[in-house]
């Protein structure tokens, strides 16, 4: 393990999250969102080598109220929004998966059980059927990106899609 590479990577993700937090604070306010400060997030999981693994170490993230979080792990930058199951339509699922193939969908109760995982994709019809049968009250829609610039672009695309389908409480 190269300690300098680990150090530089951690500095990169933390620095980019602090920068992104400041930028989004100004850009999202007019859209009805409140951007909270960057925090150290514990008790998270990361998908590595085909399975979800617990992260005992913190990673940087911040809330976008209502319903969202933006952050970075050693693997990627991400954002996730919790959406009530009853607001999730078949059309929203189809458009979401087409626009964001590098994503995950999971519940808040059984969060280690993927409804959709881009590493093992399933057809949108199967995903929607699973959601309809699910007892989850809130579904998490998580999107990954390679860097802060990509995740910011995807965030605004997601907000547009979410507004179109009225799944956010703004």
C-alpha positions in Angstrom: 0.0 0.0 0.0 1.4 3.4 -1.0 0.6 5.8 1.9 1.3 8.9 -0.2 -1.4 7.8 -2.7 -3.9 7.1 0.1 -3.1 10.5 1.6 -3.5 12.3 -1.7 -6.7 10.5 -2.6 -8.3 11.3 0.8 -7.2 15.0 0.5 -8.7 15.1 -3.0 -12.1 13.7 -2.0 -12.4 15.9 1.1 -11.2 19.0 -0.7 -13.7 18.4 -3.6 -16.6 17.8 -1.2 -15.9 21.1 0.7 -15.7 23.0 -2.7 -18.8 21.3 -4.0 -20.7 22.1 -0.7 -20.0 25.8 -1.1 -21.0 25.8 -4.8 -24.2 23.9 -4.3 -25.2 26.0 -1.3 -25.6 29.0 -3.7 -26.9 27.1 -6.7 -29.6 25.0 -4.9 -31.1 27.7 -2.6 -33.2 29.2 -5.4 -34.5 25.7 -6.2 -35.9 25.3 -2.7 -33.1 23.2 -1.2 -31.0 23.8 1.9 -27.4 22.6 1.8 -26.0 21.7 5.2 -22.3 21.7 6.2 -19.9 18.9 5.4 -19.7 16.2 8.1 -17.8 13.0 8.8 -20.2 10.2 8.1 -19.8 6.9 9.9 -21.6 3.6 9.7 -21.7 3.5 5.9 -21.2 0.7 3.4 -19.3 0.6 0.1 -19.8 -1.9 -2.7 -16.4 -3.6 -3.4 -15.5 -6.8 -5.1 -19.2 -7.9 -5.5 -20.5 -7.2 -2.0 -21.4 -4.4 0.4 -18.7 -3.9 3.0 -18.9 -1.8 6.2 -16.7 1.3 6.3 -15.5 1.8 9.9 -13.7 4.9 8.8 -15.5 8.2 8.1 -16.1 9.8 4.7 -17.2 13.3 3.8 -20.8 14.1 3.0 -23.5 16.8 3.4 -27.2 16.9 3.5 -29.3 18.5 0.8 -32.7 19.1 2.6 -35.1 17.8 1.9 -34.4 14.1 1.2 -30.7 14.1 -0.1 -27.1 13.7 0.6 -23.9 14.3 -1.4 -20.6 12.7 -0.5 -17.5 10.8 -1.5 -16.0 7.5 -0.6 -12.6 6.0 -1.6 -14.5 4.6 -4.6 -16.5 7.4 -6.0 -18.5 10.6 -5.6 -22.2 10.1 -5.0 -25.5 11.5 -4.2 -28.6 9.8 -2.8 -32.2 10.8 -2.3 -34.8 9.1 -0.3 -38.2 8.9 -2.0 -41.4 7.6 -0.6 -42.4 4.4 -2.3 -45.9 5.6 -3.2 -44.4 8.4 -5.2 -42.3 6.1 -7.4 -44.0 5.5 -10.7 -43.1 3.0 -13.5 -42.3 5.9 -15.8 -39.9 7.4 -13.2 -38.1 4.1 -12.8 -37.7 3.6 -16.5 -36.4 7.2 -17.1 -34.1 7.0 -14.0 -32.4 3.8 -15.1 -32.0 5.0 -18.7 -30.5 8.3 -17.6 -28.5 7.0 -14.6 -27.3 3.4 -15.4 -24.4 3.8 -12.9 -26.8 3.8 -9.9 -28.3 1.8 -7.0 -31.8 1.6 -5.7 -32.3 0.2 -2.2 -34.6 0.6 0.8 -34.0 2.3 4.1 -34.8 -0.8 6.2 -33.0 -3.5 4.2 -30.4 -1.2 2.7 -27.9 -4.0 2.0 -30.5 -5.8 -0.3 -30.3 -4.1 -3.7 -33.4 -3.5 -5.6 -31.1 -2.3 -8.5 -27.3 -2.5 -8.6 -25.5 -1.3 -11.7 -22.9 -4.1 -11.2 -25.7 -6.7 -11.8 -28.4 -4.8 -13.7 -32.0 -6.1 -14.1 -34.7 -5.0 -16.5 -36.7 -1.9 -15.4 -39.9 -4.0 -15.4 -38.4 -6.3 -12.8 -37.2 -3.4 -10.7 -40.6 -1.8 -10.7 -42.4 -5.0 -9.8 -39.9 -5.5 -6.9 -40.7 -1.9 -5.7 -44.5 -2.5 -5.9 -44.1 -5.6 -3.8 -41.7 -4.1 -1.4 -42.6 -3.2 2.2 -40.0 -0.4 2.2 -41.6 3.0 2.9 -38.6 5.0 1.6 -36.5 4.0 -1.4 -32.9 5.3 -1.8 -31.9 6.4 -5.3 -28.1 6.6 -5.3 -26.0 7.8 -8.3 -22.2 7.6 -8.6 -19.7 9.7 -10.5 -16.0 9.7 -11.0 -15.4 13.3 -9.7 -17.2 16.3 -8.2 -17.8 17.9 -11.6 -19.6 14.8 -12.9 -21.7 14.3 -9.8 -22.8 18.0 -9.8 -23.9 17.6 -13.4 -25.8 14.4 -12.6 -27.4 16.0 -9.5 -29.0 18.7 -11.6 -30.2 16.2 -14.1 -31.7 14.1 -11.3 -33.4 17.2 -9.8 -35.0 17.9 -13.2 -36.2 14.3 -13.5 -37.5 14.3 -9.9 -39.4 17.6 -10.4 -40.9 16.2 -13.6 -42.2 13.2 -11.7 -43.0 15.1 -8.5 -41.0 12.7 -6.2 -39.2 15.4 -4.2 -40.9 17.5 -1.4 -39.8 20.9 -2.7 
